[in-house]
Amino acid sequence: MKPVFTIMSALLLAVIATVNSCPPSDRAALLAFKAALHEPYLGIFDSWTGTDCCHNWYGVSCDTESHRVADINLRGESEDPIFERAHRTGYMTGFISPEICKLTRLSSITIADWKGITGEIPKCISTLSFLRILDFVGNKISGEIPYDIGKLNRLTVLNIADNQISGRIPASLTSLSSLMHLDLRNNKISGPIPRRFGQLGMLSRALLSGNQISGPIPGSISRIYRLADLDLSMNKISGSIPASLGKMAVLATLNLDSNKISGTIPPTLLTSSIGNLNLSRNGLAGKIPDVFGPRSYFTVIDLSYNKFSGSIPRTLTVASYIGHLDVSYNHLCGRIPAGAPFDHLEASSFSHNHCLCGKPLRAC
């Protein structure tokens, strides 16, 4: 009886192992994805062997119940021992194969900081209805954002910064009702910000700097109640600053520097919850509103390289805190107020104006 029992036990274990391993279709999709990439230094794909891609395949995680592949997490910059032993960050070439879209239960895809991955974002990525995180930062991916990316109604993170993405921000992106973190920095994206950008009601960070985005700042942005960080710097944005941005409840950082923005500063920006305000290198004009008060708290106010005229607001002296103030390269005139915060600022903060005087510049 023992040989029969042993055979039955072995068969039972084999059945259990098969049931608990990833489906052959998921394994085949992963191997096709791997075949389109070349990683020459670290050997991160050396563990992708055997029939069970849910067990000890580097960067692959599976759902505990369905045993379908749920997460791909491959970062080229990591504290993982495989990087520490090699004394280097990762480098990978190739492209992201559309075969990845056959992993229909994917919840997160992170293929980040590999520096040499090219090609486009597979258009089929918008069919992955369970996807919550899409992170392709730090590669050389080109092409456009899939036009129907708005189908990913569970997506909370979209990070494609530091690539070579071109084209426009698709209108469908504004349908990502769960999106909390949007990072499109340092690409070649052009065209306007979608007019309905304010529909992204869960968004807390919108980082769009270092592109070729043009047109006005949509007033609808001010309807994003949770937005704390808005960075539109180093683009070609024109028009005026919507006063409604200064009425946003939690907006703490507003970077609009290095654009083509004109008009005046809405006083609301200086009486708001914003603590880091950078409006430098634009075409803003008029007077700096004299509306600061005891509740004003700014780590940074940078108004340099504009066309501001008039005097420096005296109410700055009653502000709770002004860490760094820069009004250089404008057309300001008159006496620099005495006392805080002016007693700790350097002359470079006031240089290249028409006729400012007083410490730290020349005496009046």
Backbone torsions as a table, in degrees:
resi	resn	phi	psi	omega
1	MET	NA	-30.2	-176.4
2	LYS	-58.8	-45.3	179.2
3	PRO	-59.3	-39.7	179.7
4	VAL	-64.0	-44.3	179.7
5	PHE	-61.2	-41.7	-179.9
6	THR	-63.7	-42.8	179.3
7	ILE	-64.0	-44.2	179.7
8	MET	-62.8	-40.7	179.3
9	SER	-63.4	-43.2	-179.9
10	ALA	-63.2	-41.7	178.3
11	LEU	-64.3	-41.2	179.7
12	LEU	-63.2	-44.2	178.0
13	LEU	-62.5	-38.0	178.9
14	ALA	-64.9	-40.9	178.6
15	VAL	-64.9	-43.4	180.0
16	ILE	-62.3	-44.1	179.7
17	ALA	-61.6	-39.4	179.7
18	THR	-67.2	-41.7	-179.5
19	VAL	-64.6	-37.5	-176.0
20	ASN	-87.8	-1.3	180.0
21	SER	-96.6	169.1	-178.1
22	CYS	-71.0	152.8	178.5
23	PRO	-63.3	147.3	178.0
24	PRO	-55.9	-31.2	-179.8
25	SER	-66.8	-38.1	177.6
26	ASP	-68.2	-40.6	178.6
27	ARG	-62.3	-43.5	-179.4
28	ALA	-63.7	-39.2	179.3
29	ALA	-65.5	-41.1	178.2
30	LEU	-63.8	-42.3	-179.7
31	LEU	-67.2	-34.7	175.5
32	ALA	-68.5	-38.3	174.8
33	PHE	-61.6	-45.8	179.0
34	LYS	-62.0	-38.0	-176.1
35	ALA	-63.5	-22.4	-179.2
36	ALA	-88.3	0.1	-177.1
37	LEU	-121.5	153.7	178.3
38	HIS	-133.8	116.5	-179.7
39	GLU	-120.2	101.1	-167.0
40	PRO	-87.4	-13.1	-167.5
41	TYR	-111.7	-37.3	-170.5
42	LEU	-99.4	-24.0	-178.2
43	GLY	70.7	36.7	-176.4
44	ILE	-68.0	-20.2	179.8
45	PHE	-92.7	1.8	-179.6
46	ASP	-62.4	-27.0	-178.8
47	SER	-82.1	-5.6	-178.0
48	TRP	-83.0	67.6	179.2
49	THR	-133.0	166.3	-179.2
50	GLY	83.9	176.1	-174.2
51	THR	-88.2	-18.3	-173.8
52	ASP	-105.3	98.0	-178.8
53	CYS	-75.9	-4.0	176.9
54	CYS	-86.9	-6.9	-173.5
55	HIS	-122.6	109.6	173.1
56	ASN	65.2	23.4	169.6
57	TRP	-88.7	120.3	-173.4
58	TYR	-56.9	125.8	175.4
59	GLY	80.0	4.8	-177.9
60	VAL	-113.0	131.5	175.1
61	SER	-129.4	148.8	-177.5
62	CYS	-121.4	156.8	173.2
63	ASP	-68.5	133.7	-173.9
64	THR	-68.8	-23.4	-178.3
65	GLU	-94.6	-50.7	-176.2
66	SER	-85.7	-19.0	-176.5
67	HIS	61.3	20.8	171.6
68	ARG	-85.1	150.6	177.9
69	VAL	-65.0	124.9	-175.6
70	ALA	-111.8	-30.4	-175.2
71	ASP	-139.6	136.3	167.5
72	ILE	-118.6	118.4	-176.3
73	ASN	-129.1	93.6	-178.6
74	LEU	-122.7	106.7	-179.9
75	ARG	-112.5	133.7	179.4
76	GLY	-81.3	-9.7	174.3
77	GLU	-126.9	114.1	-170.6
78	SER	-155.4	158.2	174.0
79	GLU	-92.7	9.8	177.9
80	ASP	-59.7	142.3	-179.3
81	PRO	-53.4	-30.5	-178.3
82	ILE	-63.1	-30.4	177.2
83	PHE	-81.0	-39.5	-179.2
84	GLU	-64.8	-39.7	178.9
85	ARG	-64.9	-35.5	-177.5
86	ALA	-82.8	-12.4	-179.5
87	HIS	55.3	42.9	179.8
88	ARG	-160.1	161.1	170.5
89	THR	-87.6	171.0	-173.8
90	GLY	-81.2	155.9	173.6
91	TYR	-144.9	129.3	-177.2
92	MET	-144.4	140.3	176.2
93	THR	-115.2	-178.3	-177.6
94	GLY	102.8	-158.4	-177.5
95	PHE	-143.7	166.1	179.7
96	ILE	-88.0	109.9	-174.3
97	SER	-70.7	140.2	173.3
98	PRO	-59.5	-14.2	176.8
99	GLU	-58.5	-22.3	179.3
100	ILE	-61.1	-24.9	-177.9
101	CYS	-73.6	-10.9	175.3
102	LYS	-77.6	-9.9	175.0
103	LEU	-87.6	76.3	-165.6
104	THR	-70.9	-10.1	179.3
105	ARG	-103.6	14.4	-179.1
106	LEU	-60.8	132.2	176.4
107	SER	-103.5	-32.0	178.3
108	SER	-145.6	141.9	175.3
109	ILE	-129.8	113.8	175.2
110	THR	-122.6	110.5	176.0
111	ILE	-129.6	82.6	-162.7
112	ALA	-122.1	145.7	170.1
113	ASP	61.8	41.0	176.9
114	TRP	-100.8	-5.0	168.4
115	LYS	69.0	-34.4	-173.1
116	GLY	-114.7	-0.1	-179.8
117	ILE	-72.2	127.2	-177.3
118	THR	-114.8	-156.6	-179.1
119	GLY	78.9	-168.1	-175.9
120	GLU	-112.9	164.8	169.5
121	ILE	-69.3	122.2	-179.3
122	PRO	-55.4	129.4	-178.2
123	LYS	-62.4	-27.0	-178.9
124	CYS	-71.2	-6.1	-177.9
125	ILE	-58.6	-26.8	-178.4
126	SER	-73.0	-5.0	177.2
127	THR	-89.8	-7.1	-177.1
128	LEU	-83.4	84.9	-167.9
129	SER	-68.8	-14.2	179.4
130	PHE	-94.6	0.1	-171.1
131	LEU	-69.4	128.5	178.0
132	ARG	-111.1	-32.7	-176.7
133	ILE	-129.0	127.3	174.5
134	LEU	-128.6	109.4	-172.8
135	ASP	-130.8	104.2	178.1
136	PHE	-117.6	25.4	-174.8
137	VAL	-59.4	145.4	169.0
138	GLY	74.6	42.3	175.4
139	ASN	-128.6	-157.0	175.0
140	LYS	-125.8	37.4	-178.3
141	ILE	-70.7	135.8	-177.9
142	SER	-119.4	-163.5	-177.8
143	GLY	79.1	-165.5	-174.7
144	GLU	-111.0	161.1	171.0
145	ILE	-66.4	130.8	179.9
146	PRO	-49.1	130.9	-172.4
147	TYR	-62.8	-26.8	-177.3
148	ASP	-106.8	30.1	-179.8
149	ILE	-60.5	-19.5	178.5
150	GLY	-63.1	-11.0	177.1
151	LYS	-69.9	-18.3	-175.7
152	LEU	-81.8	72.9	-170.5
153	ASN	-73.2	-3.2	174.3
154	ARG	-101.9	-1.6	-174.0
155	LEU	-66.8	126.3	178.0
156	THR	-109.6	-25.6	-178.9
157	VAL	-131.1	124.8	172.2
158	LEU	-126.8	107.5	-177.7
159	ASN	-127.0	105.6	176.4
160	ILE	-125.4	29.4	-178.2
161	ALA	-64.8	158.6	174.1
162	ASP	58.3	51.5	174.3
163	ASN	-132.6	-154.9	178.9
164	GLN	-128.3	36.5	-179.7
165	ILE	-66.8	135.9	-179.5
166	SER	-123.5	-169.9	-179.9
167	GLY	78.9	-170.5	-176.2
168	ARG	-96.3	163.9	169.0
169	ILE	-73.3	116.0	-175.7
170	PRO	-64.5	143.5	-179.3
171	ALA	-59.5	-31.0	-177.4
172	SER	-66.1	-20.0	-179.6
173	LEU	-58.4	-29.3	-179.2
174	THR	-70.6	-5.3	176.8
175	SER	-90.5	0.4	-179.0
176	LEU	-78.1	79.1	-169.7
177	SER	-68.3	-15.4	179.4
178	SER	-100.5	-2.8	-172.6
179	LEU	-65.5	129.1	179.9
180	MET	-114.4	-28.7	-175.8
181	HIS	-133.8	117.6	179.2
182	LEU	-121.9	119.7	-179.4
183	ASP	-131.1	107.0	179.6
184	LEU	-116.3	16.5	-172.1
185	ARG	-59.4	150.2	169.5
186	ASN	55.3	58.9	172.6
187	ASN	-130.2	-155.3	179.3
188	LYS	-125.6	33.1	-177.4
189	ILE	-71.8	135.7	-177.1
190	SER	-126.5	-176.0	180.0
191	GLY	79.5	-179.2	-175.0
192	PRO	-83.8	162.6	167.2
193	ILE	-72.5	130.1	-178.0
194	PRO	-52.6	137.0	-176.1
195	ARG	-58.3	-31.8	-177.8
196	ARG	-94.9	26.4	179.8
197	PHE	-55.2	-29.7	-179.1
198	GLY	-66.1	-7.8	176.6
199	GLN	-72.8	-12.3	-179.6
200	LEU	-78.0	70.7	-169.0
201	GLY	-65.5	-20.3	-178.5
202	MET	-96.9	-0.9	-172.1
203	LEU	-68.0	131.5	175.1
204	SER	-112.3	-25.0	178.1
205	ARG	-134.5	128.4	176.1
206	ALA	-128.1	104.0	-173.8
207	LEU	-115.2	105.6	-173.4
208	LEU	-124.0	15.0	-172.9
209	SER	-69.3	162.0	174.0
210	GLY	69.6	39.6	176.7
211	ASN	-127.3	-157.4	177.8
212	GLN	-125.0	33.8	-177.4
213	ILE	-68.1	136.1	-176.9
214	SER	-125.8	-177.9	179.2
215	GLY	83.7	-176.4	-175.3
216	PRO	-83.4	167.3	171.1
217	ILE	-80.3	118.4	-178.4
218	PRO	-63.6	131.3	177.0
219	GLY	-62.5	-22.0	-178.2
220	SER	-63.7	-20.6	180.0
221	ILE	-55.9	-34.0	-176.6
222	SER	-66.0	-10.0	178.3
223	ARG	-86.5	-4.9	179.8
224	ILE	-82.8	94.0	-169.9
225	TYR	-60.0	-35.5	-173.6
226	ARG	-87.9	-3.6	-172.7
227	LEU	-67.4	120.6	-178.9
228	ALA	-110.4	-23.2	-172.9
229	ASP	-137.5	114.1	178.8
230	LEU	-124.2	116.3	-178.5
231	ASP	-124.7	106.7	178.9
232	LEU	-115.4	17.7	-172.9
233	SER	-67.4	160.3	175.3
234	MET	55.4	53.0	174.6
235	ASN	-131.1	-156.2	178.5
236	LYS	-125.1	33.5	-176.3
237	ILE	-69.9	137.6	-177.5
238	SER	-125.9	-175.5	-178.8
239	GLY	84.6	-168.2	-176.8
240	SER	-100.4	169.5	177.8
241	ILE	-87.3	121.7	177.7
242	PRO	-60.4	127.8	179.0
243	ALA	-60.5	-26.1	-177.4
244	SER	-65.6	-19.1	177.2
245	LEU	-62.2	-31.3	-179.9
246	GLY	-77.4	-3.3	179.5
247	LYS	-105.7	7.6	-178.9
248	MET	-76.3	138.1	-168.3
249	ALA	-66.6	-40.2	-172.4
250	VAL	-122.5	6.9	180.0
251	LEU	-63.2	116.4	-176.3
252	ALA	-109.7	-28.0	-179.0
253	THR	-128.2	125.3	177.3
254	LEU	-131.2	108.3	178.6
255	ASN	-111.3	111.6	178.9
256	LEU	-122.5	13.9	-173.3
257	ASP	-67.0	156.2	175.9
258	SER	60.8	54.4	173.6
259	ASN	-130.8	-158.6	178.7
260	LYS	-123.0	36.6	-175.9
261	ILE	-76.4	138.6	-178.6
262	SER	-124.3	-173.4	-179.3
263	GLY	89.0	-157.4	-177.3
264	THR	-114.0	171.2	175.1
265	ILE	-81.1	122.7	172.6
266	PRO	-63.0	127.9	179.0
267	PRO	-54.6	-26.7	-179.1
268	THR	-60.0	-30.1	-179.8
269	LEU	-64.5	-29.1	-175.0
270	LEU	-93.1	-5.4	177.3
271	THR	-119.2	19.4	-173.3
272	SER	-101.3	-169.7	176.6
273	SER	-83.7	-1.3	-179.5
274	ILE	-65.7	129.2	179.3
275	GLY	-114.6	-14.9	177.6
276	ASN	-128.5	105.0	-173.2
277	LEU	-123.8	116.9	179.8
278	ASN	-124.9	109.6	179.6
279	LEU	-117.9	16.2	-173.0
280	SER	-67.3	159.6	174.6
281	ARG	57.2	54.9	173.4
282	ASN	-133.3	-160.2	178.7
283	GLY	-119.2	32.3	-178.2
284	LEU	-70.7	144.5	-175.8
285	ALA	-138.5	-172.8	-178.5
286	GLY	82.3	-169.3	-179.1
287	LYS	-89.6	152.3	172.5
288	ILE	-77.1	120.8	-175.3
289	PRO	-56.9	134.4	-177.8
290	ASP	-93.7	68.4	-170.2
291	VAL	-126.1	13.3	-179.1
292	PHE	-72.1	157.3	-178.9
293	GLY	-153.6	-174.8	-177.0
294	PRO	-60.4	-19.4	179.9
295	ARG	-93.8	-2.0	-179.6
296	SER	-72.0	124.1	-178.3
297	TYR	-139.2	109.0	-177.6
298	PHE	-127.9	127.1	169.5
299	THR	-78.4	-34.0	178.9
300	VAL	-143.5	132.6	163.8
301	ILE	-129.9	111.2	-180.0
302	ASP	-117.8	109.6	-179.4
303	LEU	-116.3	15.8	-173.7
304	SER	-67.7	159.9	176.7
305	TYR	56.1	53.7	172.6
306	ASN	-131.6	-154.2	-177.7
307	LYS	-127.9	30.8	-177.5
308	PHE	-66.4	143.2	178.4
309	SER	-125.6	-178.0	-178.7
310	GLY	83.3	-158.6	-176.2
311	SER	-107.1	169.3	175.7
312	ILE	-75.2	131.8	-177.5
313	PRO	-57.5	127.6	179.7
314	ARG	-72.1	-24.3	-179.1
315	THR	-67.1	-11.0	174.7
316	LEU	-58.9	-26.8	-177.5
317	THR	-71.9	-16.1	179.1
318	VAL	-102.5	3.0	178.8
319	ALA	-64.0	148.6	178.0
320	SER	-61.6	-42.6	-179.7
321	TYR	-161.8	133.6	171.5
322	ILE	-131.0	106.2	-176.4
323	GLY	-75.9	-52.8	-178.4
324	HIS	-137.7	128.7	178.7
325	LEU	-127.9	130.8	178.3
326	ASP	-134.3	113.5	177.4
327	VAL	-120.6	21.3	-178.0
328	SER	-66.5	159.1	177.2
329	TYR	58.3	54.9	173.2
330	ASN	-133.9	-158.7	179.2
331	HIS	-122.3	36.5	-176.4
332	LEU	-75.9	156.6	-177.0
333	CYS	-146.8	160.6	175.6
334	GLY	103.4	-174.0	-176.0
335	ARG	-83.1	135.2	173.2
336	ILE	-73.2	125.2	-178.4
337	PRO	-57.8	150.5	178.9
338	ALA	-90.0	158.2	177.7
339	GLY	90.8	-173.0	-179.4
340	ALA	-66.8	146.3	-1.8
341	PRO	-86.7	4.7	-169.7
342	PHE	-72.1	-19.3	-177.9
343	ASP	-76.1	-9.8	177.3
344	HIS	-116.1	8.0	-179.6
345	LEU	-95.6	148.2	-178.6
346	GLU	-89.0	164.2	-178.4
347	ALA	-60.0	-30.2	-178.7
348	SER	-62.5	-21.3	178.6
349	SER	-71.0	-16.9	-174.8
350	PHE	-122.8	0.1	-172.4
351	SER	-68.0	160.0	175.8
352	HIS	57.7	52.2	168.7
353	ASN	-119.4	173.0	-174.3
354	HIS	-66.7	-55.7	-172.5
355	CYS	-154.7	46.2	172.1
356	LEU	-74.5	147.1	177.1
357	CYS	-149.2	169.5	-175.9
358	GLY	98.5	163.4	-178.5
359	LYS	-56.3	138.1	5.5
360	PRO	-90.7	12.6	176.0
361	LEU	-91.3	-164.3	-179.9
362	ARG	-66.0	157.5	178.5
363	ALA	-67.4	149.5	178.9
364	CYS	-76.9	NA	NA
